[in-house]
Structures are given as structure tokens and as C-alpha cells.
Amino acid sequence: MERVVNELIARHEVVRTTFTVVDDQPVQVIHPKLEVRLTPVDLQSVPLEQREREALRLVTEDFSRPFDLEQGPLLRVGLLRLAEDDQVFVADALRESLE
């Protein structure tokens, strides 16, 4: 899964982009390379009846943080292991507001 995510990042400049300010103007910086580590969070030790709620809490907590436009990356990925044969992959990316 990590290899697939990093291949997508390599193919799409928008995911490797950050922003900085030069002479009081925003400037887009496209980085030549960015790799993410996909470290699974193992929830198998959480009692079965609480696993889904804990997974939702973790995703909500982690994915509700604002993106750092200067530091990047403007993509978040995660992998939750609920059971030996049950994993949840989550992804979020900065997106433009249409408001």
C-alpha cells in the first residue's frame, strides 16, 4: 500500500506542492520527490465492541488537523488494522474550497 501511495505522489505534482512567501507574495514550490511512510495502527488489542469507535476517533483526530502549507505534505494517509484480515486505509488531501 505504501508503494502505491508513493507512486501516486511521484506522478502528481500537486501532492508534492507546498507554498511559501517571497516578497510578500505566495509562491508555489513543487518538490521533485516526496515519500510518505505508512505505519499501520494496530487496534486488534482494543475490545471488539470498541474498535470501530476507536478507529473513527483516531481518524477524526488526525485528519481534522489543518495542513501546513509551507511544510507539507498536503496529503495524509493512514492504515488501521482492526483484525488480521480487516484493515482500513484512509486518505485526505488539501482541497480548494468552492465557497
C-alpha positions as CSV (number, residue, x, y, z in Angstrom):
1,M,0.0,0.0,0.0
2,E,2.8,2.4,0.9
3,R,4.5,1.7,-2.5
4,V,1.2,2.5,-4.3
5,V,0.7,5.8,-2.4
6,N,4.3,6.9,-3.1
7,E,3.8,6.0,-6.8
8,L,0.7,8.3,-6.9
9,I,2.7,11.0,-5.2
10,A,5.5,10.7,-7.8
11,R,3.0,11.0,-10.7
12,H,1.1,14.1,-9.4
13,E,2.9,17.4,-8.8
14,V,0.0,18.8,-6.9
15,V,0.6,16.4,-4.0
16,R,4.3,17.4,-3.8
17,T,3.5,21.1,-3.7
18,T,4.0,23.5,-0.8
19,F,3.7,27.2,-0.6
20,T,6.0,29.9,0.7
21,V,6.0,33.7,0.7
22,V,8.6,35.7,-1.4
23,D,8.4,39.5,-1.4
24,D,5.0,39.3,0.3
25,Q,3.6,37.1,-2.5
26,P,2.6,33.5,-2.2
27,V,4.8,31.2,-4.3
28,Q,4.1,27.6,-5.3
29,V,7.0,25.2,-4.7
30,I,6.9,21.8,-6.5
31,H,9.2,19.3,-4.8
32,P,11.0,16.8,-7.0
33,K,10.4,14.0,-4.6
34,L,8.2,13.2,-1.6
35,E,7.8,9.9,0.1
36,V,5.4,9.0,2.9
37,R,5.7,6.3,5.4
38,L,2.5,4.3,6.0
39,T,2.8,3.0,9.6
40,P,-0.2,0.8,10.5
41,V,-2.0,1.5,13.7
42,D,-2.9,-1.9,15.3
43,L,-6.2,-1.8,17.0
44,Q,-6.5,-5.6,17.5
45,S,-5.9,-5.2,21.2
46,V,-8.9,-2.9,21.6
47,P,-12.0,-4.8,22.6
48,L,-14.1,-5.8,19.5
49,E,-17.1,-3.7,20.5
50,Q,-14.9,-0.5,20.8
51,R,-12.7,-1.0,17.7
52,E,-14.8,0.9,15.2
53,R,-15.4,3.8,17.6
54,E,-11.7,4.0,18.4
55,A,-10.8,3.9,14.7
56,L,-13.3,6.7,14.0
57,R,-11.8,8.7,16.9
58,L,-8.3,8.3,15.6
59,V,-9.1,9.3,12.1
60,T,-11.2,12.3,13.1
61,E,-8.4,13.5,15.5
62,D,-5.6,13.0,13.0
63,F,-7.4,14.1,9.9
64,S,-9.0,17.2,11.4
65,R,-5.7,19.0,11.8
66,P,-5.0,21.8,9.4
67,F,-2.5,21.2,6.7
68,D,0.8,23.1,6.9
69,L,1.0,24.8,3.5
70,E,4.7,25.6,4.0
71,Q,5.9,22.3,5.3
72,G,3.6,19.9,3.6
73,P,2.8,17.3,2.6
74,L,-0.7,18.3,1.6
75,L,-1.7,14.7,1.8
76,R,-2.4,12.4,4.8
77,V,-2.7,8.7,4.7
78,G,-3.3,6.1,7.4
79,L,-3.8,2.4,7.8
80,L,-5.7,0.9,10.7
81,R,-5.6,-2.8,11.4
82,L,-8.9,-3.9,13.0
83,A,-8.2,-7.6,12.6
84,E,-5.8,-9.9,10.8
85,D,-8.0,-9.7,7.7
86,D,-9.7,-6.3,8.3
87,Q,-7.8,-3.1,7.6
88,V,-8.9,0.4,6.9
89,F,-7.0,2.7,4.6
90,V,-7.7,6.4,5.0
91,A,-6.5,9.4,2.8
92,D,-7.1,13.1,2.9
93,A,-5.7,15.8,0.7
94,L,-5.9,19.6,0.8
95,R,-8.7,20.7,-1.5
96,E,-9.8,24.0,-2.7
97,S,-12.9,25.5,-1.2
98,L,-15.7,26.2,-3.7
99,E,-17.4,28.7,-1.4
